[in-house]
Amino acid sequence: MTIIYMLLSISLLVAIIFFVLFVFSVNKGQYDDTYTPSVRMLFEDELVKEDVQAKSETIKETSVNENKK
Amino acid sequence: MVNCFHCGDACLDVEITHDEKSFCCHGCKTVYDILHDNDLSYYYDLEKTPGTSPQEIAGKYDFLDNQTIVEKLLEFNDGNMQIVSFVIPSIHCSSCIWILENLNKLSASVKSSQVNFPEKTIRISFSSEENSLKNLVILLSRIGYEPYISLDDSNKKEKNIDRSLIYKLTIAGFAFGNIMFLSLPEYFETSEFWLDQFKPFFRWLMFAFSLPVVFYSASGYFTSAYKGLRSKILNIDVPIALGVAVLFIRSTLDIMMDWGTGFFDSLSGLLFFLLLGKFFQQKTYSYLSFERDYKSYFPIAVTRLFKNEAGKTVEEQAEVYTVEKGDRLLIRNNEILPVDAILIKGNALIDYSFVTGEAEPITKQSGDKLFAGGRQQAGIVEVEVLKPVSQSYLTQLWSNDVFSKDKSSIFESLTDSISKRFTLTLLTIAFVATIFWLVVDPSKAFNVFTAVLIVACPCAIALAAPFTLGNVLRIFGTENLYLKEASVIEQMAKLDTVVFDKTGTLTTNQKNLITYEGVALTLEEKQLLTNTLRASSHPLSRSLYSILDKNDIQTLDEFEEEVGKGISASFNDNSIKVGSYEFVGSYDETLTEIKNKTAVHISTNKAYKGCYIFNSEYRSGVAEVFENLGKDKEVIVLSGDNEGERERLESMLPKGVKLHFNQKPDDKLNFIKSLQKQGKRVLMIGDGLNDAGALKQSDVGFVISENTNVFSPACDGILEASNFNKIADYLNFSKRGVQIIKWAFILSLFYNLIGISFAVTGNLLPVVAAILMPLSSISIVIFTTIATQYIGKKLRMNINKKN
């Protein structure tokens, strides 16, 4: 039954590791903003590069209309 | 009606079609171009019409050329790498986050940028060799994300976020869980060979776990109890600290002497629940600030004029604090005057809306005195400083003692008042029981004494208020009343006097109740008027223009605007003059009474026609609010304006409402003080900086805000203007909340009674304490939560019925 000592110390060690990690992450400010990361993770990783050639060919038209009501 | 592809506003005056999309202005189109050319069109895919129209910023950020100012704004600077944080009020959607975090695509100098959405801030690290801070700010402004930089930023302290409560809670929770596991075998009191072998080991392990709980997690209670005792107040922390100390000492003795397991499980559980209550009570609205003073509104720098050696006048960007009496300043359009000054050159049109709540700007001629806090709205003016920033008419209000006091420390909370009686009763019971056992069976006396103090530890009482108030706070949040902290609710329940500011609080910011008096205008004249107003940028012209029919837009033959006076224009032989009474050239003396009102006078072909009178519009439900509040409270109106509106107010408000006019900021503060001297508990409801003193002095100070994103002075709560007519309901709701706390007290006293009956008979086993303590705590939490949700539902039903 002396194995209990070992089991206990292992379980305590694991618990303490998690505890320290949690305190560490709070200290780093990881819980200061809980909203933005949830939005950020939905963004595309890389911007979709358009074909530069095709882009320059599209002619931009600009016209100004006065709205009359 | 077409909506702008960028900002989503309706394209009213012009519609710019560009790249097959519609834009409401060139600013929006430019932003679109910038983003499109940099392959950032994903911005528009993420959300529909996510943008904000960029504002005119020419010259606005020249002060960022001044290195001392830049240094103050920077969070970190190692010569090359610089880090800066800005508040950007226009952050509002996921597209905003995306574009701001992809700033490096727009400027290679940006190494990283991170948005904190709830706080509406961005933190940018950039290389100062490649780009200056000024260019960065200009870039942000050009894409419609103009940072808000104010005097407040100049004394940036190291942001010290207090996270100690989270640590304390974590430690208590961690210890609670582990100790529970370790003490479980002993709950059943079976003697078993192996269990007996490990008993001492388990017990000392529990002791080790309880050490950080007692000496770190509970430290706040010990210091608070000590402070309370020193100022002769028996606050709730006294019995808690006593209970914790007794628990720890008794338990340690228990395991040392091998009397039993001790109460380490109850000890850690108690602190875990208590701290959980504290944590729950904190509900912060991170994008709102309740501590603002004039500093977060004033600019960080001004343009100072001085003569150089060659005798030429040179402009210089000076920090506001370095401005002294006699300096010449240049105030541009839309800049805020941070000092009291005399107008030297130019025509001033000063908007004091942040100070007084008055939306209509005031015209000033050279030689006139200007007060700090006004926003110039018509061109550039030159002024000479009379008083520097810290001594101006407005800012000296903050030197009043009120602003150095902490309101919440003065008042005695409901919990503290009950704890006084509770502690005395508890100590009496403990001593009586001890004396009794000393006579009957001295061996049990120590046991009983400690057991009483342990079991009566007012955990449930201490939890009743935080959980009720925390819930009520959240319900108020959904009703758009944002409170600074939970203790405000208890204060709200005790109020018996309500003081309103008039301008901006009872009235809306828009003056759109416009009536015409005089000779009716012909259709031709009306058209001429519309066309004339169209070109004017004066706020009154804009609001008048918005109500007139707009057809047949023509270009005028002649148009001239004299700042502060009016406009003259002509078209097809017809001439028109629009503006002040003197300007339009009327000699009709019978109209003098109208002169005092806000009005736009009109004359055509040199004949006076009449005037449009602008009446400040009162918020909907003002009379009803006064009626409801007047039932059990005294209601007073305190206005900084002259008596012009007295009659109108008197006719509108119920009888018995006292009206006071011509109140300076200091007067308002002193008025509240004198009410409090009479023993009244005062709620002040205001909006502008001139109310700041009164808001601070009052027991509860609320600010009415049309837009919670913009500035509001220091207060206890911010109420959205749309919910103005529900103030009486909210005050009643806070009363019900306090009622719930009282019920919860009774419930927890009942638990204490059960516990004490175990304790005084000397039968308190650790397992009983370990069951009773969490049971009472949890049932209190459940009771308060259900009860507050119930009254919250009733509040919403009441409000819905009214609408």
Interface residues (C-beta under 8 A of the other chain):
Chain A: M1 I4 Y5 L8 L12 A15 F19 F22 V23 V26 N27 G29 Y31 D32 D33 Y35 T36 V39 R40 L42 F43 E44 L47 V48 K49 E50 K60 E61 T62 S63 V64 N65 E66 N67 K68 K69
Chain B: C11 L12 D13 V14 E15 I16 T17 H18 D19 E20 K29 D39 L40 Y42 L46 S94 I97 W98 E101 N102 K105 V115 N116 F117 P118 E119 I161 R163 I166 Y167 T170 F174 N178 W194 Q197 F198 F201 L205 K550 N551 I553
